[in-house]
Amino acid sequence: MYEKINHPPVDEFCYLTDNAYTKKEVVKMEADILKHLKFEVGGPTIMTFLGKFIAVAQKDYQIPNLKLEFLGYYLAELSLLKNDCVILLPSLVAASVVVLSRFTIQPKLHPWSSALQDFSSYKPADLKECVLIIHDLQLSKRGGSLVASRNKYKQHEFKCISTLSSPQEIPNSFFEDVKDS
Protein backbone atom coordinates (compact mmCIF):
# COMPACT_ATOMS: atom_id res chain seq x y z
CA MET A 1 0.00 0.00 0.00
CA TYR A 2 2.96 2.29 -0.50
CA GLU A 3 1.09 4.39 -3.08
CA LYS A 4 -2.07 4.78 -1.11
CA ILE A 5 -2.37 8.18 0.53
CA ASN A 6 -4.92 7.23 3.19
CA HIS A 7 -3.81 3.75 4.13
CA PRO A 8 -5.89 1.80 6.64
CA PRO A 9 -4.64 1.76 10.23
CA VAL A 10 -2.86 -1.38 11.42
CA ASP A 11 -5.84 -2.12 13.69
CA GLU A 12 -7.95 -2.80 10.60
CA PHE A 13 -5.53 -5.49 9.44
CA CYS A 14 -5.71 -7.08 12.88
CA TYR A 15 -9.51 -6.94 12.70
CA LEU A 16 -9.50 -8.52 9.21
CA THR A 17 -7.55 -11.47 10.58
CA ASP A 18 -10.04 -11.83 13.45
CA ASN A 19 -7.28 -10.61 15.77
CA ALA A 20 -5.10 -13.60 14.91
CA TYR A 21 -2.17 -11.14 14.85
CA THR A 22 -1.27 -8.22 17.12
CA LYS A 23 -0.37 -4.77 15.80
CA LYS A 24 3.26 -5.49 16.60
CA GLU A 25 3.18 -8.77 14.64
CA VAL A 26 1.56 -7.12 11.60
CA VAL A 27 4.17 -4.35 11.54
CA LYS A 28 7.02 -6.85 11.95
CA MET A 29 5.57 -9.01 9.16
CA GLU A 30 5.37 -5.99 6.86
CA ALA A 31 9.00 -5.10 7.67
CA ASP A 32 10.11 -8.69 7.03
CA ILE A 33 8.36 -8.74 3.64
CA LEU A 34 9.93 -5.43 2.61
CA LYS A 35 13.39 -6.63 3.67
CA HIS A 36 12.93 -9.88 1.74
CA LEU A 37 11.93 -7.85 -1.34
CA LYS A 38 14.89 -5.52 -0.72
CA PHE A 39 12.32 -2.70 -0.73
CA GLU A 40 11.82 -3.22 -4.47
CA VAL A 41 8.05 -2.95 -4.45
CA GLY A 42 7.48 -1.26 -7.77
CA GLY A 43 8.48 -1.85 -11.34
CA PRO A 44 10.72 0.50 -13.26
CA THR A 45 9.02 3.39 -15.02
CA ILE A 46 9.97 5.60 -17.94
CA MET A 47 11.49 8.03 -15.44
CA THR A 48 13.72 5.29 -13.98
CA PHE A 49 15.35 4.82 -17.38
CA LEU A 50 15.09 8.42 -18.57
CA GLY A 51 17.30 9.74 -15.79
CA LYS A 52 20.01 7.22 -16.65
CA PHE A 53 19.79 7.75 -20.41
CA ILE A 54 19.88 11.54 -20.04
CA ALA A 55 22.99 11.22 -17.86
CA VAL A 56 24.70 9.31 -20.69
CA ALA A 57 23.44 11.81 -23.29
CA GLN A 58 24.68 14.74 -21.17
CA LYS A 59 28.27 13.52 -21.60
CA ASP A 60 28.14 14.95 -25.13
CA TYR A 61 27.83 18.47 -23.71
CA GLN A 62 30.47 20.63 -22.02
CA ILE A 63 27.98 21.65 -19.34
CA PRO A 64 24.70 19.91 -18.44
CA ASN A 65 21.98 20.85 -20.89
CA LEU A 66 18.85 21.68 -18.89
CA LYS A 67 16.80 21.95 -22.06
CA LEU A 68 17.61 18.32 -22.85
CA GLU A 69 16.56 17.26 -19.36
CA PHE A 70 13.31 19.28 -19.27
CA LEU A 71 12.40 18.34 -22.84
CA GLY A 72 12.92 14.69 -21.91
CA TYR A 73 10.57 15.03 -18.93
CA TYR A 74 8.00 16.84 -21.04
CA LEU A 75 8.01 14.27 -23.84
CA ALA A 76 7.92 11.43 -21.30
CA GLU A 77 4.86 13.01 -19.72
CA LEU A 78 3.18 13.29 -23.11
CA SER A 79 3.95 9.63 -23.83
CA LEU A 80 2.18 8.54 -20.64
CA LEU A 81 -1.07 9.85 -22.09
CA LYS A 82 -0.90 7.73 -25.23
CA ASN A 83 -1.88 4.05 -25.19
CA ASP A 84 0.51 3.37 -28.08
CA CYS A 85 3.39 4.21 -25.71
CA VAL A 86 2.01 2.84 -22.45
CA ILE A 87 2.03 -0.70 -23.83
CA LEU A 88 5.74 -0.45 -24.74
CA LEU A 89 8.68 -1.17 -22.48
CA PRO A 90 9.49 1.86 -20.33
CA SER A 91 13.16 1.62 -21.34
CA LEU A 92 12.22 1.79 -25.04
CA VAL A 93 10.00 4.83 -24.48
CA ALA A 94 12.71 6.55 -22.42
CA ALA A 95 15.31 5.89 -25.12
CA SER A 96 12.89 7.23 -27.76
CA VAL A 97 12.32 10.35 -25.68
CA VAL A 98 16.09 10.95 -25.58
CA VAL A 99 16.31 10.57 -29.37
CA LEU A 100 13.50 13.06 -29.93
CA SER A 101 14.83 15.49 -27.32
CA ARG A 102 18.27 15.54 -28.90
CA PHE A 103 16.75 15.84 -32.39
CA THR A 104 14.61 18.79 -31.28
CA ILE A 105 17.55 20.63 -29.74
CA GLN A 106 20.07 19.84 -32.50
CA PRO A 107 18.15 18.66 -35.59
CA LYS A 108 21.22 18.42 -37.83
CA LEU A 109 23.12 15.99 -35.58
CA HIS A 110 22.41 12.28 -35.26
CA PRO A 111 20.30 12.05 -32.09
CA TRP A 112 21.64 8.67 -30.95
CA SER A 113 25.21 7.81 -30.04
CA SER A 114 27.25 4.67 -29.67
CA ALA A 115 27.45 5.40 -25.92
CA LEU A 116 23.65 5.51 -25.66
CA GLN A 117 23.35 2.39 -27.80
CA ASP A 118 25.85 0.50 -25.66
CA PHE A 119 24.24 1.64 -22.42
CA SER A 120 20.62 1.02 -23.47
CA SER A 121 21.14 -1.92 -25.87
CA TYR A 122 18.78 -0.21 -28.34
CA LYS A 123 19.70 0.50 -31.92
CA PRO A 124 18.10 3.48 -33.66
CA ALA A 125 15.89 1.17 -35.77
CA ASP A 126 14.45 -0.33 -32.56
CA LEU A 127 13.23 3.12 -31.53
CA LYS A 128 11.73 4.35 -34.80
CA GLU A 129 8.07 3.50 -34.20
CA CYS A 130 8.02 4.95 -30.70
CA VAL A 131 9.99 8.06 -31.69
CA LEU A 132 7.47 8.76 -34.47
CA ILE A 133 4.51 8.37 -32.09
CA ILE A 134 6.01 10.78 -29.57
CA HIS A 135 7.04 13.14 -32.37
CA ASP A 136 3.41 13.27 -33.48
CA LEU A 137 2.40 14.06 -29.89
CA GLN A 138 5.01 16.81 -29.71
CA LEU A 139 3.71 18.30 -32.97
CA SER A 140 0.10 17.92 -31.75
CA LYS A 141 -0.80 15.41 -34.49
CA ARG A 142 -1.97 12.87 -31.90
CA GLY A 143 -3.54 13.06 -28.47
CA GLY A 144 -5.52 16.24 -28.79
CA SER A 145 -4.06 19.33 -27.26
CA LEU A 146 -2.69 17.89 -23.98
CA VAL A 147 -3.16 21.39 -22.56
CA ALA A 148 -2.14 20.72 -18.94
CA SER A 149 1.26 19.28 -19.85
CA ARG A 150 1.90 21.91 -22.49
CA ASN A 151 1.03 24.74 -20.09
CA LYS A 152 3.15 23.26 -17.30
CA TYR A 153 6.22 23.12 -19.53
CA LYS A 154 5.59 26.62 -20.96
CA GLN A 155 6.70 28.07 -17.64
CA HIS A 156 10.14 29.70 -17.32
CA GLU A 157 11.17 27.25 -14.57
CA PHE A 158 11.03 24.55 -17.28
CA LYS A 159 12.83 26.75 -19.84
CA CYS A 160 9.55 27.16 -21.83
CA ILE A 161 10.35 23.77 -23.32
CA SER A 162 6.86 23.01 -24.66
CA THR A 163 7.19 25.96 -27.02
CA LEU A 164 10.12 24.23 -28.76
CA SER A 165 9.20 22.28 -31.83
CA SER A 166 11.22 19.85 -33.81
CA PRO A 167 11.25 19.78 -37.60
CA GLN A 168 8.20 18.13 -39.17
CA GLU A 169 10.19 15.20 -40.53
CA ILE A 170 12.88 13.08 -38.93
CA PRO A 171 15.42 11.90 -41.51
CA ASN A 172 15.33 8.14 -42.06
CA SER A 173 19.13 8.13 -41.80
CA PHE A 174 18.71 8.85 -38.07
CA PHE A 175 17.23 5.37 -37.67
CA GLU A 176 20.25 3.68 -39.20
CA ASP A 177 23.05 2.23 -37.08
CA VAL A 178 25.32 4.76 -35.45
CA LYS A 179 29.02 4.76 -36.23
CA ASP A 180 31.52 4.63 -33.35
CA SER A 181 32.12 8.12 -32.14
C-alpha positions in Angstrom: 0.0 0.0 0.0 3.0 2.3 -0.5 1.1 4.4 -3.1 -2.1 4.8 -1.1 -2.4 8.2 0.5 -4.9 7.2 3.2 -3.8 3.7 4.1 -5.9 1.8 6.6 -4.6 1.8 10.2 -2.9 -1.4 11.4 -5.8 -2.1 13.7 -7.9 -2.8 10.6 -5.5 -5.5 9.4 -5.7 -7.1 12.9 -9.5 -6.9 12.7 -9.5 -8.5 9.2 -7.6 -11.5 10.6 -10.0 -11.8 13.4 -7.3 -10.6 15.8 -5.1 -13.6 14.9 -2.2 -11.1 14.9 -1.3 -8.2 17.1 -0.4 -4.8 15.8 3.3 -5.5 16.6 3.2 -8.8 14.6 1.6 -7.1 11.6 4.2 -4.3 11.5 7.0 -6.9 11.9 5.6 -9.0 9.2 5.4 -6.0 6.9 9.0 -5.1 7.7 10.1 -8.7 7.0 8.4 -8.7 3.6 9.9 -5.4 2.6 13.4 -6.6 3.7 12.9 -9.9 1.7 11.9 -7.9 -1.3 14.9 -5.5 -0.7 12.3 -2.7 -0.7 11.8 -3.2 -4.5 8.0 -2.9 -4.5 7.5 -1.3 -7.8 8.5 -1.9 -11.3 10.7 0.5 -13.3 9.0 3.4 -15.0 10.0 5.6 -17.9 11.5 8.0 -15.4 13.7 5.3 -14.0 15.4 4.8 -17.4 15.1 8.4 -18.6 17.3 9.7 -15.8 20.0 7.2 -16.7 19.8 7.8 -20.4 19.9 11.5 -20.0 23.0 11.2 -17.9 24.7 9.3 -20.7 23.4 11.8 -23.3 24.7 14.7 -21.2 28.3 13.5 -21.6 28.1 14.9 -25.1 27.8 18.5 -23.7 30.5 20.6 -22.0 28.0 21.7 -19.3 24.7 19.9 -18.4 22.0 20.8 -20.9 18.8 21.7 -18.9 16.8 21.9 -22.1 17.6 18.3 -22.8 16.6 17.3 -19.4 13.3 19.3 -19.3 12.4 18.3 -22.8 12.9 14.7 -21.9 10.6 15.0 -18.9 8.0 16.8 -21.0 8.0 14.3 -23.8 7.9 11.4 -21.3 4.9 13.0 -19.7 3.2 13.3 -23.1 4.0 9.6 -23.8 2.2 8.5 -20.6 -1.1 9.9 -22.1 -0.9 7.7 -25.2 -1.9 4.0 -25.2 0.5 3.4 -28.1 3.4 4.2 -25.7 2.0 2.8 -22.5 2.0 -0.7 -23.8 5.7 -0.4 -24.7 8.7 -1.2 -22.5 9.5 1.9 -20.3 13.2 1.6 -21.3 12.2 1.8 -25.0 10.0 4.8 -24.5 12.7 6.6 -22.4 15.3 5.9 -25.1 12.9 7.2 -27.8 12.3 10.4 -25.7 16.1 11.0 -25.6 16.3 10.6 -29.4 13.5 13.1 -29.9 14.8 15.5 -27.3 18.3 15.5 -28.9 16.8 15.8 -32.4 14.6 18.8 -31.3 17.6 20.6 -29.7 20.1 19.8 -32.5 18.1 18.7 -35.6 21.2 18.4 -37.8 23.1 16.0 -35.6 22.4 12.3 -35.3 20.3 12.0 -32.1 21.6 8.7 -31.0 25.2 7.8 -30.0 27.2 4.7 -29.7 27.5 5.4 -25.9 23.6 5.5 -25.7 23.4 2.4 -27.8 25.9 0.5 -25.7 24.2 1.6 -22.4 20.6 1.0 -23.5 21.1 -1.9 -25.9 18.8 -0.2 -28.3 19.7 0.5 -31.9 18.1 3.5 -33.7 15.9 1.2 -35.8 14.5 -0.3 -32.6 13.2 3.1 -31.5 11.7 4.3 -34.8 8.1 3.5 -34.2 8.0 4.9 -30.7 10.0 8.1 -31.7 7.5 8.8 -34.5 4.5 8.4 -32.1 6.0 10.8 -29.6 7.0 13.1 -32.4 3.4 13.3 -33.5 2.4 14.1 -29.9 5.0 16.8 -29.7 3.7 18.3 -33.0 0.1 17.9 -31.7 -0.8 15.4 -34.5 -2.0 12.9 -31.9 -3.5 13.1 -28.5 -5.5 16.2 -28.8 -4.1 19.3 -27.3 -2.7 17.9 -24.0 -3.2 21.4 -22.6 -2.1 20.7 -18.9 1.3 19.3 -19.8 1.9 21.9 -22.5 1.0 24.7 -20.1 3.1 23.3 -17.3 6.2 23.1 -19.5 5.6 26.6 -21.0 6.7 28.1 -17.6 10.1 29.7 -17.3 11.2 27.3 -14.6 11.0 24.5 -17.3 12.8 26.7 -19.8 9.6 27.2 -21.8 10.4 23.8 -23.3 6.9 23.0 -24.7 7.2 26.0 -27.0 10.1 24.2 -28.8 9.2 22.3 -31.8 11.2 19.8 -33.8 11.2 19.8 -37.6 8.2 18.1 -39.2 10.2 15.2 -40.5 12.9 13.1 -38.9 15.4 11.9 -41.5 15.3 8.1 -42.1 19.1 8.1 -41.8 18.7 8.8 -38.1 17.2 5.4 -37.7 20.2 3.7 -39.2 23.0 2.2 -37.1 25.3 4.8 -35.5 29.0 4.8 -36.2 31.5 4.6 -33.3 32.1 8.1 -32.1 
